[in-house]
């Protein structure tokens, strides 16, 4: 000890920055000299922080209390390492959610991020993390409803957590990014049918929610329980699709095999979509120009969101008969009461989007003020049916910040020059995150009868394949084609009349399961015991499900 305390302060600083925060606290109590030295070293906690975690972004360096951040890290690790039960750990949910969000917000976008490595070591699909997954990622209304019925009539389900706790838990699950569809605990049913009931409950598509995955405050405040439900539904359908065609046929990035990856700002990395041996020509954003783009007339457009490039999109939807019956043929339900869990058949489409920025404008009074509103336009193309001219449509939209600091995407799909579908979504992980956008698609006129459903899209490349100009005459009125095919096949006059009335009331109905002319299409099925007419009783069912996962199995459990 005599030799240690005899060292110059600069040497002590270099030594101490390699000491774990817990040991540093013990060291400061070992003698008066070290206590004074550590307490007076204003840069030591910052050095320890940057040794263990990623160096924060430059715009956040001045606002961080590094001593408090280190104390929070010690508490964070202690809670996650604790052998306590999931219910005991869940009492710390607000703190865990807040610190996890901080770790992601300050994480490096590089694959070697220390923050992401830390998160993966404590909250993952490993057996040792089961209690953490249940305590912190399974407290939303979807998982509360998926808990199995208690064995005795004298017992009841645990009370629904407060809204703030449910939102915090759902946000952690969405940021984690691997839908937990296969329950590991015996007292959980698969959450998929309950997520379906939230996504396809048309009462959630209102003026107050802006028809998106938002709270009903009219401010586009992210509703993380809705975003979680979207992730669960899409994850289930993508996994069913993967099981049908093989993982090698899936687009890059459609399945996340590692939790937390891509859920931090600026984590997106472009890939070469042409390939080294390809003869295809591509246009590409030049290195260093990701924050700018060529707009209309060739002028430079400020684009902090890095929109221009090729994106992959997945869209799921219900048969319109099922959607209408689920929402309008049952007795009126009290506001706030969820519809019954739904066993159904969904369809999935995979689409590429080629987008270019057109112009930007200052944020409005209802927007976050950090970045401008950037507008874009482009085309949507079927992934596996590029030869089909009827598979193409135009798309336009904009990206902006919300007041709470989330990245909000709005888009409009255009067929034959006519607006048809809209979408609203939140970019998970923040600006330029690799994870991409989760949200809702819906009728452009906001028809209360639908159709509506979940969608997601993520950026693949800064490149765009060069193509000849597409004529609007080549665009397909996809939904009208589907309606005509269904009417030709249907012999029941009453059902024909029913379809006709619905078509007239909403303008354009959803498809009914025939060969789709737009996008790669696949029907997915779910079978859950204890259902009546496609609805699943609360707390019933088998522990079966699937989703994104590791080891090629595509499954995540809790």
Order of alpha helices (4+ residues) and beta strands (2+ residues): alpha-alpha-alpha-alpha-alpha-alpha-alpha-alpha-alpha-alpha-alpha-alpha-alpha-alpha-beta-beta-beta-beta-alpha-beta-beta-beta-beta-beta-beta-beta-beta-beta-alpha-alpha-beta-beta-beta
